[in-house]
């Protein structure tokens, strides 16, 4: 028996979403449902918290403000990571040992899957057809579990203590373990492709960077490992004894990382340091990038726009609260949530606020985008779905 969303749109909104290529699916039982979703239905998939396999929290065709609230739905528990957008579903893992699936159209709950233990890190979706939801579960016997989203059943599980953000790409899942290993798994059956003891104890999850995986270290090192066999391609020490903080970010030309002293670093794809720039406060869990603007949120209630060319500060916005989750960017706009409980939209060019919306609680997770859509989850477990007003006319 699905709960009702607190906000529902009229027929025009439903028609707009249905015409966007969404399809119907079966609900397999009251309170359970299916976690199946078809591949990209035209809105775009966002399968990894923080912006996909390269950690780049950006979407060129993302929504432009002002936004309109389509629906909100409360899970009753704080989120673990941001939501995942997959076809016509919004998936949210929570601290209540449950993963919720909501209908993208109207916010109806179409599935709720109880995990075997507490989810301790942001989840990911992987597989050729995005069929596997992978969770890190804590407890007396920590596990990585892959759930078949078509049946809601456990497809595979392995013993592993790993609370760093997971990342998936096609048939591969990367997991940084608490013991300091980087583990590569086949997404369909959980079989080990390879495992490498990292040369420096990790402080971040991994991100994909073409043919390497990039991981930050607790001693200030950034490591790149070959995806084929897990061998170390290169390692660069940024600062001695100062941990890399949040997720690294990779583009076709550069790798970016933040350290706990408030320094932002840009490296070439072979690990050579190109520049560093200082911000005040601790950097957030992730960064975002669009064009030549790198967006960084911090604990000093500020958001910075830095030039990817030389690191100079292009602008600074003073938010009402601490920025913990990764901001997200479109071709013209930066979206961010803060502990003040607001969703803000800034101009990517100037950093000026162009739109804001008051939420029901602080935000500590990442902003998630799809074409014309945005979702954000607050600390009391309320999932919000917004759409660009221009797309609703």
N, C-alpha and C positions, 0 to 999 in steps of 0.2 A: 504494500500500500504506500504509494509514493506520497511524500509530503509535498505541500504546495509551496511554491516560491512566494516570497513576500512582495515581489513586484512582477507583474505580468503585463506584456504589451498587447495591444489590440491586433485585429486581423491584418493591418497593413504591415506590421513588423513581422508577423509570422509568415506572411506571403513573401516578403523580401528574403527571409532566411531560407524558406523552402525553395524559392527560385534560384538560390545560390548553389544548388546541387546536392542538398542533403537528402539522405535516403532513410527509409524506415528500417527498424530492426525489432527483434523479438525481446520481450521481457520474460524471463524464465521463472519468475516466482516472486511473491510478495516479499519485499525487503532484501532480495538477493539480486536478481537481474543479471544481465550479461555485461561483461566489460569489453565486448567486441565493438570495434568501430572500423569502418572501411578506410581505405587510404584517403589521402588528401582529397577533399570534396570541393575544392575551389577556394576555401577560406585560408588554407595554409595550416600545416601542422607545426606544433611547438612541443616537441617530444622530450626535451631535457630542460630542467629548471636552470634558468640563467642564460638561455639563448641558444640552445642547440649544441652540436658536438664540438664546435670551435669556441663556445663560450661567448659568442658575439650576440649580445641581447639587442638585436636590431632587426627591423623589417621595413624595407623600402616602401612597400604597399600598405603599411600599417595605418591605423585610423588617425584622422586629423581632427583637432578640437573645433567646436565643442562636441562633447560626447553626451549620449543619452543612456540612462540606465535601462537595460532590458529586463534584468531580473537579479535578485539576490537570494541566496539560499544559505541557511546556517547548518553547519555540521555538528555544532556543539563541542568542538575541541579545536585547539590551536593547530595550525597547519604544520606539516613537515615539508619545507620547501614550497615553491610556488605551484600553481596548478599546471597540468599538462593538457594541451589541446590536441585532440586526436579525432580527425573527421568530425562527426556530429556530436562528440562528447567532450565534456570538461571533467577531468579526473583530478581529485585532490586527496592526497595522503594526509592523515591526521595523527595526532599524538594519542588518540583513543584506540589505536590498533585497528583502525578501519580506513579503507579507501573508498571514496564516494565517486559515483559517476552521475553526472547531470546532463540532461538533454540540452544541447546548445540552443535549441529553438525557444523553449519556454521555461527552462530551469527545473523541470520535473526530475525527481530522483529516479533514475532507471537502474541503479545498481548500488549495492553496498557490500564490500568484501571485507570480512574480518581477517586480518593477518594472524599468524601464529603467535606473534609477540610484538612488542612495541617497535614501530618503524623509527630507526635512529638516524636516517639520513635521507636527503632528497632522492626520489625515485627517478627512473628513466623508462622509456619505451623503446624497444628495439625489435629487430626482425625485418625480413624483406617486406612484409606486409604490415609492419608495426603491430604484430600480434602478441608480443610478450611484454608484460609489465614486470619490471625488476625492482625488488625492494630489498633494503638492508634491514634485517630484523635483529634486535638485541634480545637479551634474556640469558638464561643459564647456558643455553647452547646457541650462540649467535649464528645466524644463517644469512646467506643470500638466496632469495627465492625468486624464481621466474613463474609468473602466473599467465596462463593462457587466457587472453581477454575474450575469447569466443565462448569459453565455458566457465570462466571464473575459477578453475581448478589449478592446483599447483602443477606446473609442467616439469619443474626440476628444482633442486635445492642442493646447496653445498655448504659445508661448515666453513664459516669465515666471519671474523669480526671486522666490520668495515662500515664506518659511519660517515665517511667522506662522501660528497655528492657522486652519484653514479652517472655514467654517460654511455649512451649507446649510439651506434651507427650501423645501419644495415644489419649484418649478421654478427656483430661484435659488441660486447659490453666490456667496459673498462672499470675496474674497481681498485681503489687505493685502500689497502688494508691497514688496520691499526698496528699491525706488526711491522709495517714499513715496506710492504711488497706492492708491486703493481701487477694485477691479475687481469689477464685477457681471457674472456669466456666466449664460447659460441652461444648466441642468444637463443637458439632453438632448443638445445638440450642441456646447456650449462657446462658442457665439457671444457676442460682447460686447454686453451690454445698455447699459452705459455705463462710463466710467472717469473718475475725478476725482483730480486732484493735491491731496492733502490739505494744508490750510493750515499744518499743523504736522507735522513728521516723526513717523511713528507708532512706538510702542514696544509695541503690543499688536495682536492680531487684532481683527476686528470682531465685534459681536454684534447680533442683530436686536432692535429695540425697537418693535414694531408697525410703523409706517410709516417708521421711520428706522433707520439703522445707526449704532452708536456705536463709536468708536475712541479709544484713549488715545494721547497724544503724548509724545515724549521730553523736551519742555520743560515738562511738567506740564499740558498742555491736554487737555480732553476734547471731542471733536467729534461732532456728530450730523448725518448726511447723509440727505436725502430718498431713499427707496428708488426712487421713480419715475424720477428723472433724475440723482441723485448730487449735486445742489446742497446747499450747506451750510445746514442749518436753524438751528443754533446752535453756538457754541463757548464753553467756559468754561475760563479759566486757573485751575488749582487752586494751584500753586506755581511760581514762576519757577525754571527750571533743574533741577527734580526730576522725573524721569520717572514717568509712570503705569506701574505694574508689574502684570503678570498680566492676565487678562481682565477687562474691566468686567462688570457684572451688571445686568440690567434686569428690572424688574417692571412691572405695570400702572401703578404710581404713581411709582416712583423709579428712579434710575440710581445705581449704586454703583461706586466706583473706589478703588484703593489707589495710593499713591505710594511711591517708594523710601525716603523718610524714615520710613516706618512710620505714615503717616497714612491713615485710612480716611475716605472722603468720601461723603456722600449728597447727591444733587441731585434736584430736581423734574424732571418730564419735559420741561420747557422749559429745563433747564440751570441753574436757580438753586440755589446751594449752600444746603442746609438745615442741615447740621452736619458737623463733622469730629471724629474721635477718634483718639488715638494708641495704638499697640501697639509692643512692643519687637521688634526684629529686622525682617528683610525679609519682607513679605507673600508668601504662596505664589502659585502660578500662577493660582489662581482662588479664589473665595469661594463660599459656599453660603448659602441663605436658606430658612427655613420660618416662616410666620406673621410674628411681629415679632422674630425672632432672626436676625441676620446672623452667620455663622460664618466666622472668619478664622484660618488657620494661618500660622505664621511660622518664620523661621530660628532663633529663640531657643528652639525646642523647645516652644512653647506654642500652644494653640488658644484663641481668644477667642470668647465669645458677646456680641454687642453688640446693643443695642436699635435697631431700625430707626426708632424714633420720634425719639430724641434722641442716639443714639450712646453712651449710658452703658454701662459694662461690667457685664454680668449675671453672668458667671462667667469663670474662666480655668482651663484644664487644662494641666498640665505633662506633656508627652509624653516618651518616652525618646529621641526623635530629632528631627531637623529635618523640618518639614512643607514639602514642595515641591509636591506635587500638590494639586488642589482636594479638600477634604472633600466629603462628600455627606450630605444629611439626609433623614429621613423625618418623619412627624408627631410622633414622640417621640424620635428617636435621631439622633446625629451619628456618622458613620463616617469614619475617617481612617487613612491609612497614613503611616509615617515612615521615616527612614533607619535607625532601630533595627531594622527588619524585623518590625514588628508591625502587625496590623490591630486597631484599637481601636474600641469602641462606647461612646459617651458619652450621658448623659441630655441631651436638648435643653434641658430646664428648668433643670438644676443644673450641668451640665458634669462630673458625676461619672462615672467609668468603670463600666460595667455588664457589659462582656464584652471579652475580648481573645483573639487567636490569633497564634501565632508563625509567621511565614512563612520562606521559605528565603533571603531577601536583602532589602536595603533597598528601599523603595518611593519612587519619585519621580514617578509618574504619578497621574492622578486616580482616585478611586473611582467605580464605575459601578453604577447601580441599575436594577432592573426589579421588577415586582410579585413579592414574596417572594424575589427573587434579588439577589445582589451579586457583582460580579467585580472583581478587582484583579490587576495584573501587576507583578511585581518586576523589579529591574534585571538579573537573570540571564535574564529572559525567561520566567519561569513564570507562566502564566495560571491563576488560581484562580477557581472558581465555587462560591459558597456559597448555601444556601437557609435560610430560617427553619425551625427545627425544628417549629414549630407547623403549618407547611404540609405536613409530611411525615407527620403522624400520621393 
